[in-house]
Amino acid sequence: MANCRAPRGSDLTVADQAPNRIEESSATADFERIVEEHSSFVYNVAFRMMGNPQDAEDVAQEAFISAYRAFERFRGESKVTTWLYRITVNAALMRLRKEKKARTLTQYGFDDVIVHDWSDAPYRAASDSELGDRLREGIGMLPDDMKAAVVLRDMEELSNAEAAEVIGISVSALKSRLHRGRVLLRKHLDEYLKPVE
């Protein structure tokens, strides 16, 4: 009867035989669910950072590739959206640095800037297509560090703490970048929004 023994390992379950494949399959399914649930969210963040659909699609794809590579290290210590924000913003900033747009709004003379009084939230009034175009143009010309602060805080409406965490800076540094970015945007939009005298 000794020759009638089953081959070695034949009594193992599929999970015992290939634990890495099972875990990998489960992780892939989990990641696919995250992509399905958050793809428009990632695209919107990328679009606001990049300012055009083609670059936004590329950045969203790069962000999901980076997220997939880092998925096994995601411990759930932050929300999935916070994790995806960070990855997407980093992908956008890397792409912007590569392209290094020729036109940027100047950063000099913040203390001497005089802008006319207008809405604290011009992005909400962007239904006016001309204003929306000018605003997108201005955001596109902001230096990368200010652009990330303005997009996350004013457009994505994250709290100061959440936006700072996504960018990886202190809250006070975020507030500084946000202030400078807002001043530059106001200066850029001033001609358009200046009251008629």
trRosetta pair geometry for C-beta under 8 A, 3 or more apart (Angstrom, degrees):
i j d omega theta_ij theta_ji phi_ij phi_ji
1 4 5.1 -51 -163 29 60 118
2 5 6.3 -16 -176 -22 46 110
6 10 4.2 -116 155 58 117 137
6 11 6.5 106 87 -42 148 88
7 10 4.8 98 64 -41 78 119
9 12 5.2 -24 -173 -1 71 123
9 17 7.2 99 170 -104 112 96
12 16 4.0 -126 -170 91 99 127
12 17 5.0 124 117 -59 124 84
13 16 4.7 98 51 6 74 100
13 17 7.0 -141 95 -6 39 88
14 17 5.7 -58 -147 36 31 111
14 18 6.6 -33 175 35 67 97
14 22 7.3 123 126 -69 90 120
15 18 7.5 -92 -141 61 19 61
15 19 6.3 48 173 -95 64 69
15 22 5.2 19 -123 -46 73 166
16 19 7.0 -2 -134 -54 21 93
18 21 3.9 -3 150 26 118 120
18 22 6.2 129 103 -20 80 86
19 22 5.7 -57 -148 38 36 110
19 23 6.1 31 157 -15 70 109
20 23 5.8 -56 -143 42 30 108
20 24 5.8 33 156 -22 66 110
21 24 5.6 -54 -141 39 28 113
21 25 6.1 31 156 -22 63 106
22 25 5.8 -55 -149 35 28 112
22 26 6.4 26 153 -16 63 107
23 26 5.7 -56 -148 38 31 110
23 27 6.1 30 154 -18 66 108
24 27 5.7 -54 -144 39 30 110
24 28 6.2 33 154 -22 64 106
25 28 5.7 -53 -147 34 29 113
25 29 6.5 30 153 -18 63 104
26 29 5.7 -53 -149 36 31 111
26 30 6.4 33 151 -19 65 105
27 30 5.5 -52 -147 37 33 113
27 31 6.2 31 154 -18 66 106
27 71 6.4 132 177 121 108 125
27 72 6.5 5 -151 -85 152 82
28 31 5.7 -54 -146 38 30 109
28 32 6.3 35 153 -22 64 104
29 32 5.6 -50 -146 34 31 113
29 33 6.6 35 152 -21 62 102
30 33 5.8 -54 -156 32 31 113
30 34 6.7 32 148 -19 64 103
30 71 7.7 150 94 179 107 129
31 34 5.4 -50 -151 34 38 114
31 35 6.4 40 150 -20 67 101
31 67 7.5 155 -149 124 107 99
31 68 5.8 81 -173 -114 149 79
31 71 5.2 -30 -90 -123 121 161
32 35 5.6 -50 -149 34 34 113
32 36 6.4 36 152 -19 65 104
33 36 5.7 -52 -148 36 32 112
33 37 6.2 22 157 -12 66 111
34 37 6.0 -62 -143 43 28 105
34 38 5.7 -19 172 19 66 119
34 67 7.6 -137 117 147 136 136
34 80 6.1 -138 -133 -168 113 139
34 84 7.8 -176 171 -69 113 128
35 38 6.8 -79 -129 55 18 82
35 39 5.6 41 173 -63 64 100
35 64 6.0 61 -112 -140 106 130
36 39 6.6 -24 -128 -11 15 112
38 41 4.6 -57 -161 44 71 122
38 42 5.7 72 139 -25 90 99
38 80 6.9 -134 -56 132 151 115
38 81 6.9 -168 -123 -97 128 73
38 84 5.7 -121 159 -92 148 174
39 42 5.9 -54 -146 37 31 108
39 43 6.2 31 155 -18 65 107
39 60 7.2 73 -163 177 72 129
39 64 7.7 5 -111 -76 82 137
40 43 5.5 -52 -144 39 34 114
40 44 6.2 38 155 -23 66 105
41 44 5.9 -56 -150 33 26 110
41 45 6.7 24 154 -15 62 104
41 81 6.7 -80 163 -127 153 98
41 84 6.9 65 109 112 118 144
42 45 5.9 -54 -150 37 32 109
42 46 6.2 30 152 -17 65 110
42 60 4.9 116 124 -138 103 93
42 63 5.5 -171 -168 93 123 142
42 64 6.7 89 142 -57 169 93
42 84 5.7 -92 -86 173 99 121
42 88 5.2 -165 -148 -87 81 136
43 46 5.6 -60 -148 41 31 112
43 47 6.0 33 154 -24 68 106
43 56 5.9 72 -167 153 71 110
43 57 7.1 10 -129 -93 102 54
43 60 4.6 -1 -90 -87 65 151
44 47 5.6 -50 -142 34 30 112
44 48 6.4 27 158 -16 63 105
44 156 8.0 130 121 -99 108 93
45 48 6.0 -58 -151 37 29 108
45 49 6.4 23 153 -15 64 110
45 84 7.9 149 22 131 154 93
45 85 6.3 -158 -125 -124 159 66
45 88 4.6 72 99 122 132 147
45 89 6.9 -76 163 -60 122 73
45 92 7.6 -129 134 -30 86 141
45 151 7.3 103 -155 150 67 123
45 152 8.0 31 -140 -91 104 74
45 156 6.5 26 -104 -85 89 134
46 49 5.8 -61 -149 40 30 108
46 50 5.8 3 163 0 69 118
46 55 7.6 -159 161 121 99 72
46 56 4.2 127 116 -153 99 72
46 57 7.6 154 114 -41 143 17
46 59 3.9 169 -147 89 119 118
46 60 4.6 -117 2 -56 159 80
46 63 6.7 -132 -72 -11 121 138
46 88 5.6 -105 -62 -169 83 110
46 91 7.3 -30 -107 89 105 115
46 92 5.8 -174 -130 -76 65 114
47 50 6.2 -68 -132 50 25 94
47 51 7.3 121 176 -59 56 11
47 52 7.7 -141 -145 66 73 13
47 53 6.7 2 -116 -97 107 50
47 56 3.8 19 -81 -115 65 151
48 51 7.7 33 -165 -68 20 52
48 139 7.3 -62 -178 151 71 152
48 151 4.5 138 131 -146 116 115
48 155 5.1 170 -152 116 147 155
48 156 7.1 -171 59 -48 165 92
49 56 7.7 135 55 -106 80 82
49 59 6.9 -141 76 149 122 170
49 88 7.5 170 1 144 146 92
49 89 6.6 174 -86 -122 149 60
49 92 3.7 14 125 -177 149 159
49 93 7.6 -80 -172 -50 135 61
49 96 7.5 -108 159 -43 99 128
49 147 6.5 98 -143 142 68 115
49 148 7.0 22 -118 -95 108 65
49 151 5.5 -7 -78 -86 68 177
50 55 3.8 -160 177 108 140 118
50 56 4.9 -164 53 -68 131 68
50 59 5.7 -170 -44 -8 137 143
50 92 5.9 -127 -53 -139 88 106
50 95 7.1 -11 -100 94 112 135
50 96 7.5 -149 -105 -69 69 96
50 140 7.9 23 159 -114 29 92
51 55 7.3 18 56 59 65 133
51 56 8.0 -175 42 -51 24 103
51 136 5.4 131 -141 178 97 96
51 137 7.9 101 -154 -89 138 30
51 139 6.5 169 -84 91 111 100
51 140 4.0 20 -64 -86 165 112
52 55 5.1 73 68 21 91 103
52 56 6.6 -162 90 -13 41 95
53 56 5.4 -60 -141 39 30 115
53 57 6.2 32 161 -22 67 103
54 57 6.0 -53 -153 31 28 109
54 58 6.7 25 151 -14 62 106
55 58 5.5 -55 -150 39 36 113
55 59 6.1 34 154 -18 69 107
55 95 6.8 151 -167 142 104 145
56 59 5.8 -54 -143 39 30 109
56 60 6.2 33 155 -21 65 106
57 60 5.7 -53 -144 36 29 111
57 61 6.4 29 155 -18 63 106
58 61 5.8 -57 -151 37 29 110
58 62 6.3 28 152 -16 65 107
58 95 7.1 127 109 -119 115 152
59 62 5.6 -54 -145 40 33 111
59 63 6.1 38 153 -25 66 105
59 88 6.8 78 147 -161 103 76
59 91 5.0 138 -163 120 80 110
59 92 4.9 39 -151 -84 145 73
59 95 5.7 -102 -90 3 99 153
60 63 5.6 -52 -147 34 30 114
60 64 6.5 25 156 -15 64 104
60 88 7.1 4 -107 -127 56 107
61 64 6.0 -56 -148 38 30 106
61 65 6.4 32 152 -19 64 105
62 65 5.6 -54 -148 36 32 113
62 66 6.3 31 153 -16 65 106
62 91 4.4 156 103 -157 111 128
62 94 7.9 -135 144 70 147 124
62 95 7.2 153 37 -55 162 119
63 66 5.8 -56 -150 39 30 110
63 67 6.1 31 151 -21 65 108
63 84 7.1 73 161 -164 122 76
63 87 5.0 116 -158 127 87 98
63 88 4.2 17 -122 -96 152 65
63 90 8.0 128 -111 62 88 80
63 91 4.3 -123 -72 8 78 155
63 92 8.0 2 -63 -33 117 78
64 67 5.3 -49 -139 38 35 114
64 68 6.2 42 156 -24 65 101
65 68 5.8 -50 -149 32 29 112
65 69 6.6 27 153 -16 62 106
66 69 5.8 -57 -150 38 32 110
66 70 6.2 11 157 -3 67 114
66 87 5.2 177 98 -163 121 112
66 90 7.6 -137 136 86 168 117
66 91 6.2 -157 5 -72 144 114
67 70 6.0 -69 -143 50 29 99
67 71 6.2 59 152 -64 66 87
67 83 7.5 103 -128 135 104 102
67 84 6.4 9 -98 -108 141 76
67 87 5.1 89 -70 150 89 172
68 71 5.5 -22 -148 -19 31 120
70 73 5.2 -63 -172 46 70 110
70 74 6.4 86 131 -44 85 90
70 87 7.2 -161 43 -98 142 129
71 74 5.5 -41 -153 9 40 117
74 80 7.9 51 179 -112 143 73
74 83 6.0 52 -129 -152 119 159
78 82 4.2 -95 156 83 119 133
78 83 5.6 147 85 -52 109 84
78 165 7.2 172 -124 153 142 136
79 82 4.5 97 57 3 83 101
79 83 7.0 -148 95 -3 45 86
80 83 5.5 -56 -150 39 34 114
80 84 6.1 30 153 -16 68 108
81 84 5.6 -55 -143 42 32 109
81 85 6.2 43 153 -27 65 101
82 85 5.5 -45 -147 29 31 116
82 86 6.6 32 154 -19 62 103
82 162 6.6 -115 -109 -154 107 93
82 165 6.4 -14 -164 109 122 124
82 166 6.3 -131 -160 -81 72 88
83 86 6.0 -55 -155 33 29 111
83 87 6.6 22 152 -13 63 109
84 87 5.6 -55 -144 41 35 110
84 88 5.9 32 158 -18 69 110
85 88 6.0 -65 -146 41 24 107
85 89 6.0 20 161 -15 66 111
85 152 6.9 85 -172 -121 125 114
85 156 7.5 120 -123 167 121 164
85 158 7.4 78 -139 -73 161 149
85 162 7.9 44 67 162 169 96
85 166 4.3 -57 120 -128 119 130
86 89 6.1 -57 -142 39 24 107
86 90 6.2 23 158 -16 61 111
86 165 7.7 -72 -74 129 115 73
86 166 4.8 -148 -76 -152 71 64
86 167 7.8 -147 -118 -56 75 20
86 168 7.3 86 -139 -44 110 95
87 90 5.8 -59 -148 39 26 111
87 91 6.3 27 154 -20 64 107
88 91 5.7 -53 -147 35 31 111
88 92 6.3 29 154 -17 65 106
89 92 5.7 -55 -148 38 32 111
89 93 6.2 30 155 -18 66 107
89 148 5.4 81 -163 -137 119 113
89 151 7.9 168 -111 83 103 128
89 152 6.9 -4 -89 -63 139 121
89 166 5.8 90 11 153 149 108
89 167 6.5 -85 132 -92 153 65
90 93 5.7 -54 -143 38 30 110
90 94 6.3 33 156 -21 64 105
91 94 5.8 -53 -148 35 29 112
91 95 6.5 27 154 -16 63 107
92 95 5.8 -58 -150 38 31 109
92 96 6.2 30 153 -19 67 108
92 148 7.7 152 86 -92 120 94
93 96 5.6 -53 -143 38 32 112
93 97 6.3 35 156 -22 65 104
93 144 5.2 99 -135 -178 87 127
93 148 6.4 -7 -72 -65 116 129
94 97 5.8 -53 -149 34 29 111
94 98 6.6 33 151 -21 62 104
95 98 5.6 -52 -153 32 34 114
95 99 6.4 17 156 -5 67 109
96 99 6.0 -63 -143 48 31 100
96 100 7.2 87 155 -78 59 38
96 101 6.9 -37 -159 -13 86 98
96 144 5.1 152 105 -100 141 116
96 147 7.6 -179 -123 62 171 152
97 100 6.2 15 -167 -66 34 83
97 144 6.7 -9 -63 -59 79 163
101 104 6.4 123 91 -62 102 82
101 140 7.0 165 -120 160 170 85
101 141 7.0 -131 119 -115 142 52
103 141 5.2 -53 123 -121 93 107
104 141 5.3 157 -133 179 33 74
104 142 7.1 32 -154 177 84 8
104 143 5.7 56 -165 -71 133 67
105 138 6.7 35 -57 -156 136 74
105 141 4.8 99 -32 121 82 107
105 142 5.8 -14 26 -94 117 50
105 143 7.5 -102 55 -20 79 73
105 184 4.3 114 124 -177 144 123
105 185 7.8 -111 -45 -66 174 45
105 187 7.3 132 -167 75 126 115
105 188 5.9 -72 -107 -63 133 121
106 109 7.6 21 124 32 119 100
106 184 7.5 -177 66 -125 49 110
107 110 7.5 -21 176 -50 58 102
107 143 6.4 5 -65 -19 124 136
107 180 6.7 21 -144 179 91 126
107 184 7.2 -37 -99 -78 55 132
109 112 4.6 -55 -173 49 96 108
109 113 6.1 120 124 -52 88 81
110 113 5.8 -39 -152 -2 34 118
110 180 6.0 -65 -102 -119 141 82
110 183 5.5 70 -141 110 92 164
113 183 5.5 109 73 180 157 112
113 186 7.8 109 147 84 129 109
113 187 5.5 -74 -157 -77 126 122
115 118 7.9 -79 148 16 104 98
115 183 7.3 -170 -12 -153 138 64
115 186 4.2 46 -169 140 169 115
115 187 5.7 -107 -81 -78 116 56
115 190 4.9 -123 -138 -92 86 119
116 190 5.8 125 18 -149 92 89
116 193 6.5 -168 76 106 116 91
116 194 5.0 124 4 -116 155 66
116 195 6.3 -161 -179 1 145 85
118 122 6.8 38 123 -79 115 109
118 186 7.5 167 47 -139 107 94
118 189 7.5 -114 66 116 152 118
118 193 4.3 -4 -83 159 163 139
119 122 5.3 136 79 -75 107 61
119 124 7.4 -117 152 55 142 101
119 125 5.9 114 48 -16 163 136
121 124 4.4 27 131 6 113 117
121 125 7.3 127 106 -11 73 88
121 154 7.4 -179 -129 -162 76 99
122 125 5.5 -63 -157 42 48 107
122 126 7.1 81 143 -59 68 80
122 131 6.8 -131 -180 171 104 119
122 135 6.0 -174 121 -97 115 130
122 185 7.6 -166 46 144 137 120
122 189 6.3 26 -154 166 172 174
122 193 7.4 -81 -111 -75 130 149
123 126 5.4 -10 -163 -30 44 121
123 135 6.1 157 -95 177 69 152
123 154 6.1 124 9 145 143 105
123 155 5.7 -115 179 -96 165 81
125 128 6.2 1 151 12 86 106
125 131 6.2 -33 114 115 96 154
126 131 6.0 -141 -120 103 50 97
126 132 3.7 89 -172 -95 91 92
126 135 5.8 -88 -104 40 111 150
127 132 7.2 115 -21 -48 5 124
128 131 4.0 52 87 18 111 115
128 132 6.4 170 82 -16 54 86
129 132 5.3 -53 -143 38 34 116
129 133 6.2 38 156 -22 66 102
130 133 5.7 -50 -149 34 31 112
130 134 6.5 29 152 -16 64 105
130 192 7.2 -172 132 -149 104 129
131 134 5.7 -55 -147 39 33 110
131 135 6.1 34 153 -21 67 107
131 189 7.5 50 -149 -145 83 118
131 192 6.4 152 -105 146 74 139
131 193 7.6 71 -120 -71 112 95
132 135 5.6 -54 -144 37 29 112
132 136 6.3 28 157 -16 65 106
133 136 5.9 -55 -146 38 29 108
133 137 6.2 32 153 -21 63 108
134 137 5.5 -55 -148 37 30 116
134 138 6.3 31 153 -20 65 106
134 188 7.2 169 169 137 94 97
134 189 5.7 114 132 -110 124 83
134 192 5.3 -30 -111 -33 179 163
135 138 5.7 -54 -148 36 31 111
135 139 6.3 29 155 -17 65 105
135 185 7.2 37 -139 -163 72 114
135 189 6.6 19 -84 -84 71 128
136 139 5.8 -52 -144 38 31 110
136 140 6.2 36 154 -22 63 108
137 140 5.7 -58 -152 36 28 114
137 141 6.5 16 154 -13 63 110
137 188 7.6 -163 99 167 92 132
138 141 5.9 -64 -148 40 31 104
138 142 6.9 48 151 -42 64 92
138 184 7.3 164 -176 127 104 85
138 185 4.8 105 143 -128 137 74
138 188 3.9 143 -114 105 119 154
138 189 6.2 -52 -45 -47 158 89
139 142 5.7 -34 -156 2 38 117
139 147 6.1 103 -179 -133 74 91
139 150 6.4 -149 -125 103 96 136
139 151 6.9 98 -164 -71 127 91
139 185 7.0 22 -70 -104 65 118
140 147 7.8 54 -112 -119 18 132
141 188 7.2 151 63 -108 130 149
142 146 4.6 -117 174 91 116 108
142 147 4.1 153 86 -69 115 83
142 150 6.4 84 38 18 179 141
142 181 5.4 37 -147 -136 140 96
142 184 6.1 130 -110 94 89 139
142 185 7.1 -21 -72 -62 119 91
143 146 5.0 75 63 18 83 106
143 147 6.8 -153 90 -15 35 92
144 147 5.5 -55 -141 34 29 115
144 148 6.5 30 162 -20 65 102
145 148 6.2 -52 -154 31 29 109
145 149 6.8 25 151 -14 61 107
145 167 8.0 88 -150 -163 71 135
145 177 5.4 -108 139 -132 95 133
146 149 5.6 -57 -151 38 37 112
146 150 6.1 31 155 -16 71 108
146 177 5.1 -158 -100 -177 60 87
146 178 7.6 158 -147 -85 72 25
146 180 5.6 -99 -107 94 126 99
146 181 3.4 164 -179 -79 105 104
146 184 6.9 52 148 31 159 138
147 150 6.0 -58 -144 40 28 107
147 151 6.0 25 160 -17 66 111
147 181 6.9 174 -63 -128 31 132
148 151 6.0 -57 -141 39 26 108
148 152 6.1 14 166 -10 63 113
148 167 5.4 119 134 -103 132 117
148 177 7.7 -10 68 144 85 145
149 152 6.4 -65 -143 42 22 102
149 153 5.8 -1 169 1 63 120
149 163 6.5 86 -139 159 58 130
149 167 6.9 -6 -76 -57 70 159
149 174 5.6 165 -126 -157 111 71
149 177 4.0 154 -26 110 159 113
149 178 4.4 -129 153 -71 123 71
149 181 5.6 172 76 1 110 148
150 153 6.4 -67 -132 49 20 96
150 154 5.2 -26 -171 26 63 121
150 155 7.1 52 138 -9 70 101
150 178 6.4 145 -75 -130 59 66
150 181 4.2 -134 -50 138 116 143
150 182 6.7 162 -106 -63 107 67
150 185 6.9 128 -134 -36 152 140
151 154 7.2 -52 -98 53 10 82
151 155 5.0 -37 -152 38 51 125
151 156 6.3 46 147 -10 67 103
152 155 7.5 8 -31 52 9 83
152 156 5.0 -35 -143 44 40 126
152 158 4.9 -30 166 30 86 128
152 162 7.6 -154 166 110 114 88
152 163 4.0 138 120 -127 124 102
152 166 5.8 -173 -134 67 151 144
152 167 7.0 -138 11 -43 160 105
153 156 7.4 35 -7 55 12 84
153 157 7.5 36 173 -112 32 22
153 158 6.0 -76 -96 61 43 81
153 160 6.8 29 -117 -93 118 56
153 163 4.8 -17 -67 -68 82 166
153 174 7.2 138 -59 169 132 112
153 178 5.4 -7 41 -115 161 130
154 157 7.3 4 -177 -76 15 55
154 178 7.6 146 -32 -150 103 104
154 182 7.5 138 -57 -88 148 102
156 163 7.8 143 72 -93 116 100
158 162 4.0 -125 -179 93 108 119
158 163 4.4 141 93 -57 123 84
158 166 6.9 -9 164 -5 174 136
159 162 4.6 93 50 9 80 102
159 163 6.9 -151 86 -4 39 87
160 163 6.0 -60 -146 40 27 108
160 164 6.1 28 157 -20 65 110
160 171 5.1 67 142 -149 111 101
160 174 5.7 150 -164 97 82 135
160 175 6.4 10 -142 -66 129 89
160 178 7.9 -87 -117 -14 92 157
161 164 5.8 -56 -145 37 27 111
161 165 6.3 29 155 -21 63 107
161 171 5.9 -25 -90 -90 59 119
162 165 5.7 -56 -149 35 30 112
162 166 6.4 31 154 -21 65 105
163 166 5.7 -52 -149 33 32 112
163 167 6.4 18 158 -7 66 109
163 174 5.6 127 103 -155 106 143
163 178 8.0 68 115 -70 153 126
164 167 6.1 -64 -146 45 29 101
164 168 7.9 -140 164 30 55 7
164 169 5.4 -101 -154 78 79 70
164 170 6.1 -30 -165 147 133 16
164 171 4.7 -86 -44 -84 163 53
164 173 7.1 115 -131 63 106 88
164 174 4.2 -103 -83 -32 90 141
165 168 7.4 30 -177 -75 29 38
167 174 6.6 144 44 -96 139 102
169 173 4.1 -102 163 87 120 132
169 174 5.7 150 89 -54 112 80
169 177 7.7 69 86 -4 162 137
170 173 4.6 96 56 6 82 102
170 174 7.0 -141 97 -5 45 85
171 174 5.5 -52 -150 35 35 115
171 175 6.4 37 152 -22 66 103
172 175 5.6 -49 -147 33 34 113
172 176 6.5 37 152 -20 63 103
173 176 5.7 -52 -151 34 33 114
173 177 6.5 30 153 -14 66 105
174 177 5.9 -59 -148 40 31 107
174 178 5.9 32 154 -22 67 111
175 178 5.6 -55 -142 39 29 114
175 179 6.2 32 157 -22 64 105
176 179 5.9 -53 -148 33 27 110
176 180 6.5 21 157 -12 62 108
177 180 5.9 -59 -147 41 30 107
177 181 6.0 30 156 -19 66 111
178 181 5.8 -57 -144 39 27 111
178 182 6.2 27 157 -19 64 107
179 182 5.9 -57 -147 36 27 109
179 183 6.4 28 155 -20 63 106
180 183 5.7 -53 -148 34 31 112
180 184 6.5 29 154 -16 64 106
181 184 5.8 -57 -150 38 31 109
181 185 6.3 29 154 -17 66 106
182 185 5.6 -54 -146 38 32 111
182 186 6.2 34 155 -20 66 105
183 186 5.8 -54 -148 36 30 111
183 187 6.3 31 153 -19 64 106
184 187 5.6 -53 -147 36 32 112
184 188 6.2 34 152 -20 65 107
185 188 5.5 -54 -147 37 33 113
185 189 6.1 15 159 -5 68 111
186 189 6.0 -65 -141 48 28 99
186 190 6.2 57 152 -61 64 89
187 190 5.6 -24 -150 -15 30 122
189 192 5.2 -64 -167 47 65 112
189 193 5.3 34 144 -3 95 118
190 193 6.3 -76 -136 52 24 92
190 194 5.8 48 163 -58 67 96
191 194 6.0 -28 -140 -6 24 117
